[in-house]
Amino acid sequence: MHYIRFLKSPRLIDNSLRSAPSSLTAKITITTDLGESFLWEDINVIAELVSQDGEKVVGKGVEYAWKGREGMRGLEVVLRISPRVDGVVRMRVRSVSGELDVRRLSEVVDRMGKDEEGSVVGVWSMDVNLSTSSAKVKEVQPPLAERVFQIGDGKALHIWEETGESIARHIWDAGLTLSSYLHTISPISSMSTSTTSSKLPVLEKLLQEKSELNIIELGAGCGIVSLTLYHHFPQISNLILTDLPEASEILSHNISHPPFPQSPSRNSTTTLKHEVLDWSQPLPSFASEKKWDLVMVADCTYNPDVVPDLVKTLKELTSEEGGKEGKGLVCVAMKVRHESEIVFFDLMTEARFEVLEKCRIPIGVLGGEGEEIEIFVFGRKGE
């Protein structure tokens, strides 16, 4: 899978004093989730000026050719703004081809199991207020960008990322694929599919049938997995997103910008928050004093140096010590990138975890060999 990214945040160039159209300019790239590879295929993308909600197109879009076969790594896009356009707008850049563009969250799982072509995820900029621009050139701040995935009934999941080439605090393939899978098994989803609902029956039963669920996510990044859970499983009681301090800002932003009003069926006392959790340190009280029904982990096993601390933390979170009754499940989604990641499974076995169920979801990669996302559900053996 590939992602369109803003290398440089969109800039508003105000030419009103010269009686010429103002413009919104940005530099984009198209890369894999970690940014380790650019899109080497040629595709057409379209830059569009859209309304503040990101849906209504304002004016005519401009198509550009991404020449991946010529080694393109960056592309400048420019949108002329009609003097008749006012108020708050945004820039959206997406694939022209509907077969490549990912608009619905369900497509991530459904499409990848059926073709080898691959997908390209579009991007939305921050708000640009045309009414208050006082400078000749104005940066859109802060440097964030948004991914939008339709989930049915006119609703969408909105996830903000940091812009630029850093791999941190971006959506990665395993997290997006796991989110798509969770969407398809949700009891309130209008896009549920029978093709995926039986892949992980133990996980499905827990999420659909247990009330007052307590769920914690490790290495949450942007928070896409937990936010998908929050908006698809209304019986969740506590949902805590955790990561290192550098992820706090983006997690706070995503939690405080809900994509749509709270469902009337949701538990009115649901706790949704983020906390700092360093796997190399002792568990803080918010994590150690609660019995967790489910621990979520996505895209966290790629660095073998931190895997021992990750497994230690998983063991502590599912321990029966301290009066906590029962053992929670651990759901791990991963895209194996190198052989050294096998150490995760060795350490999980040593910690008396066993694989209860697993599934593999193929990923088409445009211009490259197909990959796959693996989702594992672990349980703890008796001591």
N, C-alpha and C positions, 0 to 999 in steps of 0.2 A: 504494500500500500504506500501511496505517496501523499504528501501534504504540501499545499501551497502555503508559503510563509512570507510575512513581510520582513525583508532584510532591513529596510528603513521604514519607519512609521510614515504614514501618509502626511504630506505637507500641503497646506492650503496656500496657494499663491494668489494674492488679491491684486487684480489688475483694474479694479473699478475706477480708479482715478484716470486711467488711460482709456477708458471707455472700451476696454477689451474684456472678453470673458475671463473670469477667474478660472483656476484649475486646481485639481487635486492630483498630486503626483505621489507615487510610491515605487519602491523597488522590491520585487518579489523574487523568490526562488522556489523550486519544487524539489523536495528531498524525501528520503525515507524517514521513519520516525526518529531515529537517532541522528539524522543529518549526515550519516557516514557515506551516503551515495546520492548523487543527483539523479533526476529523471533523465535517462539517456534516450528516450523516445521523443518523437515530434508530436506535439498536441497543440490544439488551439485553446486558449483561455479567453475569457471575457471579463473585463472590468466594468462594473456597473455602479452608478450612484443610486443608493437605496434610502428608503425612509428610516427613521430612527429605530423602528421595530425590526429592521433588517429584511423586510419582505417586499414592500412595494417599490418597484423600479421607478426612479425619477429620471426621465429623459432616456436617451438612447445609449446603450452600452457600446464599448469599443473592444473589438477582438484583436488579440495579439497572438503571434506564433511563437511557441516555445520550441526552440530548435535544439532539442537534446542530442540529436545525432551529430550535431556540430560542436558539441561540448559546452553548450550554454550553461552558465551557472547563476546568472542573474538577469532580470528583465525589468526595465523601467516601464511603468504604465502611467498614462496621463488621462484624466477625465476633464473635459471642458465643462464648465458650469454655466448654464444659461442665467442671464440676469433675472429671469422670472423665478428662478429657484431660490427659496429663502428658508430660514429656519435650520433645524438640525438634520443632517444627512450623514450617511456613512458610505464607505467604499466596500464593495464586495467583489472578490475575484474567485472565479470558479472555472471548471472545465466546461467548454461548450458542449461536449458530448454528454448526454444524459446517461449513457451507459457507463461512463467513468465517474461522473459526479456522484458524491454520496450525500443525499438529502435526507433520507429516512434512516433512523437508527437500525431498523430491522434489516436493511440492505447489507449491512456489514457481515452478518452471518449468512443470510439467504444467498446473496450474490457470490460470496467467496466459495461456497460449496458447489457452485454450478459452472463457473468459468475460470479461465486461467489468465484473463486479460489484465485484471487488476483494477484499482480504484484510485481516484484523486480527490482528496478532501478539500473543499473550498474554505475561504477565510473571510471574515468581516472585520472592518476596522473599528476603532473607537468612534464616538460621536464627533462630528465636526459642526460647529455652530456657525453658519454663514452670516447670521445677523450680528454677531458680536466681534467679528474679526476686525482688529484695528491695525494689524501689522501687515506688511507686504508679504512676508512669508511666515506662516504659522504652523508649528509642529502640533500634531494631534497627540496629547499627553493624557495619561501616562502611557508608556510603551507596551500596550496590551493589544491582543487580537482575540477574536471570538470564533468558536466553532458552533454551528447550529445543526441539530439533528431533529427532524420531525418524529414525533412519537404517537401521532394519531389524535383525533378529536380536536384538531386545530391547535394542539400543544406542541412545544418543542423543548428539547434539552439544550441549554445554553452553557457552554464551557469556555471560560476565558483562559488564555495562555499568555506567556511573555513572548515578545517578538524577538527577532534576531536569530543568530546561529547556535546559541547555547542549547544543549539537549535537555537541560533541567527545566522543570515546570512547563513541559509540553505534554500533549497527549501522545501516548505510545500505542503500538499495535495491540499488545495483549490487553491493556486496559480498555481500549475501545471495543475489541472483540468480546471481552467478558461483559461489558456493558450492553452490547447488542444481544448477547445470549440472555442476560437477565431480563431485558425488555421482552423477549419472545416468550418467556415463561411466566411473566407477571399475570396475576389473575385479573388485573384491571386494564391490561393492554388490549387495544383494539386491533393490534397487528400480530397477535400470538400465532405461531405456526406449529403445526403438528410435527414438522420435520426436525425440530430441535428440542421439543418438550420432553423427550424421553432420554436424552443423552446423559443427564446427571440427575437421576430420580431422587437420590438422597438429599441433594441440595434443594431440589425443587420442592420436595415434601416439607422440608424445614421452613422455607421461605413462604410457602403457601398456606401451611396449616398451623404453625406455631404462633401463638399470640404473645404480645409483649416481648418482642425480640430485642436482644442486646447485641449490637454488631460493632466491631472496631476494625478499621482499616490501617494497615501499616504501609509506610511509603506512599501516601495518598497522592503526592504530586499536585496536579490540578484538581483532583477530587472527582473525576468523572465516574468512577465506579460507585462510590458512596452516594453521589447525587442521583445516579440512576436508581439505586436501591431506594432512596428516600422518596422519589416520585413514583415508584412502581409498587411498593409494598407498604401500604398504609398502617399495618399492624406493628411496625417497628417502634420500639419504645425509646431506645437509646442508640444513637449512631454517632460514633466519634471518629473523625478523620485525623490521623497522626502523620507527622513527618518531622524532619529537622527544621530548625528555626528559619532557614532561608526560604522555606515553602509557605511560611505563615501568611505572608502578604497575599499571595495568589489564592490560597485556600479561603482566607477571610473575604476576599473579593467575590469568589464564586458562591460562598454560602450566603453572603449578604445581598446577592443579586438573583433572587429566585426567578426561574424561567416562567412560572405561571402561579396563580393563586393556589393556596393549600387546598387539597382535596377535602370535601366534607366528610369522607369516610376515614380520614386520617386520625390517628390517636392524638387528641388535643394536647396531651402532655409530652409528645415526642421531643426528645433532646437531640438537636443537631448542632455540633460544634467541632472545632479543630483544636488539637493540643500538640505540643512538642513532645516527641518520644524518640530518644536516642537509644538504639538497640544495644550500644556498648555500655549503657548505664543501667543501674537498677531500675525496675519498673516504678514509675511514679504512682501515687495513691489512686489517681483516677482510673488507672489501668489494672492495678493489682487487687483492688477491693471489690471488683464486680465480677460476676460470673458471665462470661461471654458465650453466647450461643454460636457465634460465627466470627471468625477472623478472616478478613479479606486481604489478599496480597496479589498485586499485579505488577509485572515488569520490575521485580526487585531482586532477581537471582543472577543478573548478568555480571555482577562483580563478585568473584569468589572470595575476595578478601573480607567482605562484610557478611558473607553467608553464615559463618559460625555464630555471630551475634544475632542474626535474624532467627536462626533455629532456636537459640537460647530464649529469645523473646517469645517465640511461638509456644515453646514448652511452658514458660511461666504463665502465659495468658490462658492456657488450657489446663493448668494444674488444679487439682482438687484441694490443695492446701488452703489453710485460712478459713475453713468452713464453707467454701464454695462447693455446691453440689453439682455433680455431673461434669462431663467433659464436652467442650464445644468442638465444632468442626472448624477446619482450616481449608479455605479455598484459595488455590494458587493458580494464577494464569501467567504463562510465560511463553516467550519465543526464544528457543535455544539458539544462541548466537555463536557459542564455541563449546568445545568438549569439556572445559574446566567446570562448567555449570553442573556436571554430574555430582559434584561434591555435595550439592544441596540434598540430593536424595540419600546419599550415604549418611549424612548427618541427621536427616529426619528419621532414618531407620534406627540409628543409635539412640535417638531421643524417644523411641518407642511410638513413633507415628506409623500408621499404615495407610496405604492408598485404598480408599473405599470405592472410588469410581473415578473415571477419567474420560476425556474426550479430546479429539483432535479436530480442529477447524481449519481447512485449507485457506491460504491467502494467495490470491493472484497478485503478481508483481509485474507491472507494466514494463516491458522491455527486459525482463529478467526471469530467473527461475522461480517457480512457486515456492512459498514457505508455508508454515503452519503454526497455529497457536494451540498450545496444549493447556487444558484446564484440569487440575487435579483437586479432588476433595479428600482430605486426610482426616482420620480420627486417631485418638490416642488408645493404645493398647492398655490393658489393665496392668497396674504396677506389680 
